[in-house]
Amino acid sequence: MYQVTFSDQSMGELNKLDTLSQMDLIECITQLTPNDLHDLDDRLGKFSRKGNTFYRLRAGEYRIYFEVKDDILFSHVILDKNSMADFIFRTKLPFKEEQAIEQHQTFWKYLESLMK
């Protein structure tokens, strides 16, 4: 079993949830094992960005993006499933498409939420 730590953004998203939902979400990530990360299934994805390996955990209505650092799972962000922010984080859009996304109001709301 891994120790789990959360970024400020992840903690902010968790704090928006009711207690039972928080517990369900935390349970999803704390039950991950090294075997789960090695033998990915339909709830786990893996990708690399700038030399770092990120995992994407599908947990109900949320997506948890995390890295493994010295037997610690570090949750960078928690996003709503099928949201624009989830799509952007997953795909790292090319510049021209990013400009179009920036014109959408939810993009700016997402950025503001990361600063809180």
PADO-365538 format. One line per field, with one value per residue (C-alpha): residue number from 1; residue in three letters; x, y, z. Coordinates in nm, 2 decimals. Layout:
PADO-365538
n <- NUM ...
res <- ALA ...
x <- X ...
y <- Y ...
z <- Z ...
//
This chain:
PADO-365538
n <- 1 2 3 4 5 6 7 8 9 10 11 12 13 14 15 16 17 18 19 20 21 22 23 24 25 26 27 28 29 30 31 32 33 34 35 36 37 38 39 40 41 42 43 44 45 46 47 48 49 50 51 52 53 54 55 56 57 58 59 60 61 62 63 64 65 66 67 68 69 70 71 72 73 74 75 76 77 78 79 80 81 82 83 84 85 86 87 88 89 90 91 92 93 94 95 96 97 98 99 100 101 102 103 104 105 106 107 108 109 110 111 112 113 114 115 116
res <- MET TYR GLN VAL THR PHE SER ASP GLN SER MET GLY GLU LEU ASN LYS LEU ASP THR LEU SER GLN MET ASP LEU ILE GLU CYS ILE THR GLN LEU THR PRO ASN ASP LEU HIS ASP LEU ASP ASP ARG LEU GLY LYS PHE SER ARG LYS GLY ASN THR PHE TYR ARG LEU ARG ALA GLY GLU TYR ARG ILE TYR PHE GLU VAL LYS ASP ASP ILE LEU PHE SER HIS VAL ILE LEU ASP LYS ASN SER MET ALA ASP PHE ILE PHE ARG THR LYS LEU PRO PHE LYS GLU GLU GLN ALA ILE GLU GLN HIS GLN THR PHE TRP LYS TYR LEU GLU SER LEU MET LYS
x <- 0.00 0.12 0.12 -0.09 -0.03 -0.24 -0.16 -0.35 -0.57 -0.65 -0.73 -0.95 -1.15 -1.18 -1.30 -1.59 -1.73 -1.94 -1.77 -1.89 -1.78 -1.44 -1.40 -1.50 -1.25 -0.97 -1.04 -1.00 -0.65 -0.53 -0.62 -0.38 -0.10 0.23 0.07 -0.22 0.03 0.22 -0.08 -0.31 -0.68 -0.97 -0.97 -0.60 -0.42 -0.05 0.12 0.45 0.49 0.83 1.00 0.75 0.51 0.16 -0.13 -0.50 -0.73 -1.10 -1.29 -1.66 -1.74 -1.37 -1.03 -0.72 -0.39 -0.09 0.27 0.46 0.75 0.95 0.65 0.43 0.13 0.13 -0.21 -0.15 -0.51 -0.86 -1.09 -1.45 -1.48 -1.55 -1.47 -1.27 -1.00 -0.97 -0.94 -0.67 -0.47 -0.49 -0.41 -0.18 -0.33 -0.12 -0.09 -0.36 -0.62 -0.52 -0.59 -0.94 -1.00 -0.88 -1.17 -1.41 -1.52 -1.48 -1.11 -1.06 -1.27 -1.05 -0.73 -0.88 -0.97 -0.61 -0.49 -0.72
y <- 0.00 0.35 0.67 0.94 1.31 1.58 1.91 2.22 2.18 1.82 1.92 2.20 1.96 1.71 1.98 2.07 1.72 1.58 1.35 1.02 1.13 1.23 0.89 0.71 0.91 0.87 0.49 0.46 0.59 0.45 0.09 0.10 -0.15 -0.17 -0.45 -0.22 0.03 -0.23 -0.42 -0.13 -0.20 0.00 0.24 0.33 0.51 0.61 0.88 1.07 1.45 1.63 1.31 1.24 0.95 1.04 0.80 0.88 0.70 0.69 0.72 0.76 1.11 1.22 1.17 1.17 1.25 1.15 1.05 0.79 0.94 0.71 0.49 0.79 0.87 1.24 1.36 1.67 1.73 1.60 1.68 1.61 1.33 1.44 1.81 2.03 2.06 1.68 1.67 1.94 1.78 1.44 1.54 1.85 2.01 2.17 2.55 2.64 2.42 2.56 2.91 2.81 2.64 2.96 3.15 2.92 3.06 2.73 2.73 3.05 2.93 2.62 2.83 3.04 2.74 2.62 2.94 2.91
z <- 0.00 -0.08 0.12 -0.06 -0.06 -0.23 -0.40 -0.30 -0.60 -0.51 -0.15 -0.27 -0.48 -0.20 0.04 -0.20 -0.16 0.12 0.37 0.22 -0.13 0.00 0.17 -0.16 -0.36 -0.12 -0.09 -0.47 -0.46 -0.13 -0.24 -0.54 -0.53 -0.72 -0.92 -1.02 -1.15 -1.34 -1.49 -1.58 -1.61 -1.74 -1.44 -1.48 -1.76 -1.79 -1.99 -1.99 -2.00 -1.98 -1.86 -1.58 -1.57 -1.47 -1.39 -1.44 -1.21 -1.30 -0.97 -1.02 -1.15 -1.10 -1.25 -1.03 -1.19 -0.99 -0.99 -0.80 -0.60 -0.36 -0.28 -0.24 -0.47 -0.52 -0.65 -0.88 -0.97 -0.93 -1.21 -1.31 -1.56 -1.92 -1.84 -2.06 -1.80 -1.79 -2.17 -2.17 -1.90 -2.07 -2.42 -2.39 -2.69 -2.97 -2.95 -3.21 -3.04 -2.70 -2.82 -2.92 -2.58 -2.40 -2.55 -2.37 -2.03 -1.84 -1.93 -1.73 -1.44 -1.43 -1.42 -1.14 -0.94 -0.95 -0.80 -0.49
//
